[in-house]
């Protein structure tokens, strides 16, 4: 006696799972694209900053050019964050090298780096 195996409900269940996975993947890609566009729009405000303000943030104009040279669907802030992290780790490494060579970076007792005071003032009052 042949066994009746319900093929149609099993196939419909597999099709429904595949369709749900495809929709989930498409929704994730759309969210990534929208986040990249929003971050690109927010990062455009960095272009209006001058060189000194960018340096205070730890960025350069070359970093901005590199970030905005990417394709429009890529997130420019990812590259900017990567550059900031590289500079922070290299700065810590450079301070460690200075200490190892016996040259302590100029810091006050509270740990804040201040400019030297034995130089003449740049502006007269």
C-alpha positions, 0 to 999 in steps of 0.5 A: 500500500503506497503511503500518502505523503503530503508534498504540497504543504511541505513545499509551500512551507519551504517556499514561505521560509525562502520568501521570508529569508529573501524579504529579511535580507532585502530589508536588511540591505535597505536599512544599511543603505539608508543608514549609509545615506544618513551618515553621508549627509551628516558627514557633509557638515564636516566639509564646512569645517576649517583645517584647525577644527578638523585637526581638533577632531583628529581628521584631515582634509585628505581623510574627508576626500578619501571618505567621500570618494567612495561609492554613494551607497557606502558609509563614509563615516566608517573610513573616518572612524577607522582613520581616527582609531589608527591615529589614536593607537599610533599616538599612544605608541609614539608616546610610549616610544618617547618614554622609552627613549628617555624623552618624556612628553610635556605634561602637567601634573594633572595629565593635560598637555599644555604648550611650552611657556618659554616661547615668546607670545605670537600676538602682542596685546 
